[in-house]
Amino acid sequence: MTTTIALTPAGFASRAAEPPGTPAAVPASAPARWSVAEIEALFALPFLDLMFRAQETHRAHFKAGEVQRSTLLSIKTGGCSEDCGYCAQAARYKTGLERERLMPLDEVLEHARAAKAGGSSRFCMGAAWRGPKEKDLEAVLEMVREVKKLGLETCVTLGMLDGEQARRLAEAGLDYYNHNVDTAPGYYSEIITTHTLQDRLDTIGKVRQAGINVCSGGIVGMGEGQHGRAALLAQLANMEPPPESVPINKLIPFPGTPLAEGEALDPFDFVRTIAVARIIMPKSFVRLSAGREQMSDELQALCFMAGANSIFYGERLLTAGNTDAGGDMRLFARLGLVSI
């Protein structure tokens, strides 16, 4: 049976003839809302077909070969009261990570200047809090204002916010707020019990109302399975609108956390997750995030082919290591990628 796959201007496949084994549930164009079943059908496509469709979708909305770079800095490390099963910063787990105070402004700006000099366009600041207290928020607001003066986009992740806190961050000039939904709705309580998914969504709603761009993604490889990965992506894609930035993190199993001994995710399953995210969120930046330090150049190249067009740049991601900047630049040169 001869199969032809035509692509619409939006980058979605319409099948003139159904190839053997192709799930019938794969939509020919972007639906108003993505069902988990439709997303699972994308995951079930033959790998090369999925990659082809993801690359065509990517090129319909972004310039090929352009990758946005962000630098992430932990401005307050450790001592978090939450029980996220993947996190080395949770106070209840014995991970060897010491609680630190909020970093002073001058030290933050030193890191921000170095990030800009290294080619990053966005500077992300993360604090291990359930939510910021007033005195801490005032200090973060000043950080946002001063980093903006350096000509960098600003992003913070501070835990849960109320509407007034979101408004003040917007007034300070914050460009992005990171608040990951972490994992699938039906799997959430297996990973976190000290807050709910709805708590996360409430903060994202307040951030949207304040006029701040949303950075929200999740972590894969926590035992959620392909169905769970599809449900996670459905949660993100069906936001109105979807997040402007979607970080896809591969679990880093920290010793001392409940997920330290989890089974490693198959690399091709990770690439499939990137590709499906690109197809169902065609206008979002899909960020290759935590776990890059353990990825080969070849695996990262597949992720870029699958539609990843953003990375965290620099040798540290909060408490985890990251690919060194020199290695990233060598890989970019080998692949013909351009930083934006």
C-alpha positions as CSV (number, residue, x, y, z in Angstrom):
1,M,0.0,0.0,0.0
2,T,1.5,3.4,-1.0
3,T,1.4,6.0,1.6
4,T,1.7,9.8,1.1
5,I,1.8,12.3,3.9
6,A,0.8,15.9,3.0
7,L,1.5,18.7,5.4
8,T,-0.7,21.7,5.9
9,P,0.8,25.2,6.3
10,A,0.3,24.7,10.1
11,G,2.6,21.7,10.0
12,F,0.1,19.0,10.7
13,A,-0.1,15.8,8.7
14,S,-3.2,14.9,6.7
15,R,-2.9,11.3,5.5
16,A,-4.0,10.5,2.0
17,A,-3.6,6.8,2.8
18,E,-3.4,5.2,6.2
19,P,0.0,3.4,6.7
20,P,-0.1,0.0,8.4
21,G,-0.1,0.4,12.1
22,T,-0.8,4.1,12.2
23,P,-3.3,4.9,15.0
24,A,-6.5,6.2,13.5
25,A,-6.9,8.6,16.4
26,V,-4.1,10.9,15.2
27,P,-5.8,14.1,14.2
28,A,-5.1,15.6,10.7
29,S,-5.1,19.1,12.2
30,A,-4.7,20.8,15.5
31,P,-7.9,20.1,17.6
32,A,-9.4,22.8,19.8
33,R,-8.5,20.6,22.7
34,W,-6.1,17.6,22.7
35,S,-7.4,14.4,24.3
36,V,-5.0,12.1,26.0
37,A,-6.0,9.4,23.5
38,E,-5.0,11.6,20.6
39,I,-1.7,12.4,22.2
40,E,-1.1,8.7,22.9
41,A,-1.7,8.1,19.2
42,L,1.1,10.5,18.4
43,F,3.4,8.7,20.7
44,A,2.5,5.4,18.9
45,L,3.6,6.7,15.5
46,P,6.7,5.1,14.0
47,F,9.7,7.0,15.3
48,L,10.7,8.4,11.9
49,D,7.2,9.5,11.0
50,L,6.9,11.3,14.4
51,M,10.2,13.0,13.9
52,F,9.2,14.1,10.4
53,R,6.0,15.5,11.6
54,A,7.6,17.3,14.5
55,Q,10.3,18.9,12.3
56,E,7.7,20.1,9.8
57,T,5.6,21.6,12.5
58,H,8.7,23.3,14.0
59,R,9.7,24.8,10.7
60,A,6.2,26.2,10.2
61,H,6.5,28.3,13.3
62,F,10.2,28.8,14.0
63,K,13.4,29.3,12.0
64,A,15.2,26.0,11.6
65,G,18.4,25.8,13.7
66,E,17.7,28.7,16.1
67,V,18.0,27.9,19.8
68,Q,17.2,30.2,22.6
69,R,19.5,30.0,25.6
70,S,18.6,30.7,29.3
71,T,20.7,30.6,32.4
72,L,19.2,29.3,35.7
73,L,20.5,30.4,39.1
74,S,19.5,29.1,42.5
75,I,19.1,32.3,44.5
76,K,17.9,30.4,47.6
77,T,18.9,26.8,47.9
78,G,17.5,24.0,50.2
79,G,15.2,23.9,53.2
80,C,11.9,23.7,51.2
81,S,8.9,22.5,53.2
82,E,7.4,20.6,50.2
83,D,7.7,16.8,49.7
84,C,8.3,16.6,45.9
85,G,9.7,13.2,45.5
86,Y,12.3,14.2,42.9
87,C,13.7,17.2,44.7
88,A,17.0,17.4,46.5
89,Q,15.9,20.7,48.1
90,A,13.1,19.2,50.2
91,A,14.1,19.6,53.9
92,R,12.6,16.2,54.8
93,Y,15.0,14.2,52.6
94,K,18.6,13.5,53.5
95,T,20.4,14.6,50.3
96,G,23.4,16.3,51.8
97,L,22.2,19.7,50.5
98,E,22.6,22.5,53.0
99,R,20.0,25.2,53.6
100,E,21.2,28.5,52.3
101,R,20.0,32.1,52.7
102,L,18.8,34.2,49.9
103,M,21.7,35.3,47.7
104,P,22.6,39.0,47.9
105,L,21.8,41.3,45.0
106,D,25.4,42.0,44.0
107,E,26.1,38.3,43.7
108,V,23.0,37.7,41.6
109,L,24.0,40.5,39.3
110,E,27.5,39.1,38.9
111,H,26.0,35.8,37.7
112,A,23.6,37.7,35.4
113,R,26.4,39.7,33.8
114,A,28.4,36.5,33.2
115,A,25.3,34.8,31.7
116,K,24.8,37.7,29.2
117,A,28.5,37.7,28.3
118,G,28.2,33.9,27.6
119,G,25.3,34.5,25.2
120,S,22.2,33.8,27.3
121,S,19.2,36.0,26.5
122,R,17.1,35.1,29.6
123,F,18.2,34.9,33.2
124,C,16.1,32.7,35.5
125,M,16.2,32.9,39.3
126,G,14.9,30.0,41.4
127,A,14.2,29.9,45.2
128,A,13.3,26.8,47.2
129,W,10.1,28.1,48.8
130,R,6.5,26.9,49.1
131,G,5.8,30.6,48.4
132,P,7.7,33.9,49.0
133,K,7.4,35.8,52.3
134,E,7.1,39.6,52.1
135,K,10.7,40.4,53.0
136,D,11.9,37.9,50.5
137,L,9.6,39.1,47.7
138,E,10.9,42.6,48.1
139,A,14.5,41.4,47.6
140,V,13.4,39.4,44.5
141,L,11.6,42.4,43.0
142,E,14.8,44.4,43.2
143,M,16.7,41.5,41.6
144,V,14.2,41.5,38.7
145,R,14.5,45.3,38.2
146,E,18.3,45.3,38.2
147,V,18.6,42.2,35.9
148,K,16.2,43.9,33.5
149,K,18.6,46.9,33.4
150,L,21.3,44.6,32.0
151,G,19.2,43.9,28.9
152,L,18.2,40.4,29.8
153,E,14.8,38.8,29.9
154,T,13.9,37.8,33.5
155,C,12.3,34.7,34.9
156,V,11.7,33.6,38.4
157,T,10.4,30.5,40.1
158,L,9.3,31.1,43.7
159,G,6.6,28.6,44.4
160,M,3.0,29.5,44.8
161,L,1.8,33.1,44.5
162,D,-1.3,35.1,45.3
163,G,-2.7,37.7,42.9
164,E,-1.0,40.7,44.6
165,Q,2.4,39.0,44.5
166,A,2.0,38.3,40.8
167,R,0.9,41.9,40.2
168,R,4.0,43.3,41.9
169,L,6.3,41.0,39.9
170,A,4.7,42.2,36.8
171,E,5.2,45.8,37.8
172,A,8.9,45.1,38.5
173,G,9.2,44.0,34.9
174,L,9.2,40.2,35.2
175,D,9.0,38.6,31.8
176,Y,8.4,34.9,32.7
177,Y,7.2,33.0,35.7
178,N,8.2,29.3,35.9
179,H,5.8,27.0,37.6
180,N,5.9,23.4,36.3
181,V,2.9,21.1,36.5
182,D,5.4,18.4,37.1
183,T,3.6,15.2,36.1
184,A,0.3,13.7,34.9
185,P,-2.9,14.8,36.8
186,G,-3.7,11.1,37.8
187,Y,-0.2,10.5,39.0
188,Y,0.4,13.7,40.9
189,S,-0.3,12.4,44.4
190,E,2.3,9.6,43.8
191,I,5.0,12.3,43.5
192,I,3.8,15.2,45.7
193,T,1.3,15.4,48.6
194,T,2.0,18.8,50.2
195,H,0.2,20.6,47.4
196,T,-2.2,19.7,44.6
197,L,-2.0,20.1,40.9
198,Q,-4.9,22.7,41.3
199,D,-2.6,24.7,43.6
200,R,-0.1,24.9,40.7
201,L,-2.8,25.8,38.2
202,D,-4.2,28.5,40.4
203,T,-0.7,30.2,40.5
204,I,-0.4,29.9,36.8
205,G,-3.8,31.6,36.4
206,K,-2.7,34.5,38.7
207,V,0.5,34.9,36.7
208,R,-1.5,35.1,33.4
209,Q,-3.9,37.6,34.9
210,A,-0.9,39.8,35.8
211,G,0.3,39.8,32.2
212,I,3.4,37.7,32.8
213,N,4.4,35.0,30.3
214,V,4.2,31.4,31.6
215,C,7.0,28.9,31.6
216,S,5.6,25.5,32.6
217,G,6.5,22.0,31.8
218,G,7.2,18.8,33.7
219,I,9.6,15.9,34.5
220,V,9.5,12.6,32.7
221,G,11.0,9.3,33.9
222,M,9.3,9.3,37.3
223,G,7.4,6.1,36.6
224,E,4.5,7.8,34.9
225,G,4.6,5.6,31.8
226,Q,3.7,6.7,28.3
227,H,0.0,7.3,29.3
228,G,1.2,9.6,32.1
229,R,3.5,11.5,29.7
230,A,0.6,11.9,27.3
231,A,-1.6,13.2,30.1
232,L,1.1,15.6,31.3
233,L,1.4,17.1,27.8
234,A,-2.4,17.3,27.4
235,Q,-2.5,19.4,30.6
236,L,0.0,21.8,29.1
237,A,-1.4,21.9,25.6
238,N,-4.9,22.6,26.7
239,M,-4.0,25.7,28.8
240,E,-5.5,28.8,27.2
241,P,-3.1,29.7,25.8
242,P,-0.4,27.1,26.2
243,P,2.8,28.2,28.1
244,E,5.1,30.3,26.0
245,S,8.0,28.2,27.3
246,V,7.7,24.4,28.0
247,P,10.7,22.9,29.8
248,I,10.9,19.1,29.4
249,N,13.0,17.7,32.2
250,K,14.5,14.2,32.4
251,L,14.5,13.0,36.0
252,I,17.9,13.3,37.7
253,P,17.7,10.7,40.5
254,F,19.2,12.4,43.5
255,P,20.4,10.1,46.3
256,G,18.2,10.5,49.4
257,T,15.0,11.3,47.5
258,P,12.2,8.8,47.0
259,L,12.9,8.6,43.3
260,A,16.6,8.0,43.6
261,E,16.4,4.3,42.5
262,G,13.9,4.7,39.7
263,E,14.2,2.9,36.4
264,A,15.9,5.1,33.7
265,L,13.7,6.4,30.9
266,D,14.5,4.9,27.4
267,P,16.2,7.7,25.4
268,F,13.9,7.3,22.5
269,D,10.9,7.8,24.8
270,F,12.4,11.1,25.9
271,V,12.9,12.2,22.2
272,R,9.3,11.2,21.5
273,T,8.1,13.4,24.4
274,I,10.0,16.3,22.9
275,A,8.5,15.6,19.4
276,V,4.9,15.3,20.7
277,A,5.3,18.5,22.7
278,R,6.4,20.3,19.6
279,I,3.4,19.0,17.5
280,I,0.7,19.9,20.1
281,M,2.2,23.2,21.2
282,P,3.6,24.5,17.9
283,K,4.1,28.1,18.9
284,S,5.8,27.4,22.3
285,F,9.5,27.3,22.9
286,V,10.2,23.7,23.9
287,R,13.2,23.6,26.3
288,L,15.6,20.8,26.7
289,S,16.1,21.1,30.4
290,A,17.3,19.0,33.3
291,G,19.2,15.8,32.5
292,R,21.3,17.2,29.6
293,E,24.5,16.4,31.5
294,Q,23.8,12.7,31.1
295,M,22.8,13.0,27.4
296,S,25.2,12.2,24.6
297,D,25.6,14.7,21.8
298,E,23.7,12.3,19.5
299,L,20.7,12.2,21.9
300,Q,20.7,16.0,22.1
301,A,20.8,16.3,18.3
302,L,17.8,14.1,18.1
303,C,16.0,16.3,20.6
304,F,16.8,19.4,18.5
305,M,15.5,17.5,15.4
306,A,12.3,16.7,17.3
307,G,11.7,20.4,17.9
308,A,13.5,21.5,21.0
309,N,14.5,25.1,20.5
310,S,15.6,26.3,23.9
311,I,18.2,25.1,26.5
312,F,19.4,26.0,29.9
313,Y,22.9,27.2,29.3
314,G,25.7,27.1,32.0
315,E,27.3,24.6,34.2
316,R,24.6,24.5,37.0
317,L,20.8,24.0,37.2
318,L,19.7,24.9,40.7
319,T,21.3,21.9,42.5
320,A,22.2,19.8,39.5
321,G,25.0,19.9,37.1
322,N,24.6,20.8,33.4
323,T,26.5,20.5,30.2
324,D,29.5,22.9,30.2
325,A,29.2,26.0,28.0
326,G,32.2,25.0,25.9
327,G,30.6,21.6,25.1
328,D,27.4,23.3,24.1
329,M,29.2,25.7,21.7
330,R,31.1,22.8,20.1
331,L,27.8,20.9,19.7
332,F,26.1,23.9,18.2
333,A,29.0,24.3,15.7
334,R,28.8,20.6,14.7
335,L,25.1,20.8,14.1
336,G,25.0,24.3,12.6
337,L,22.7,25.7,15.3
338,V,22.5,29.4,16.0
339,S,21.9,31.0,19.4
340,I,19.1,33.6,19.8
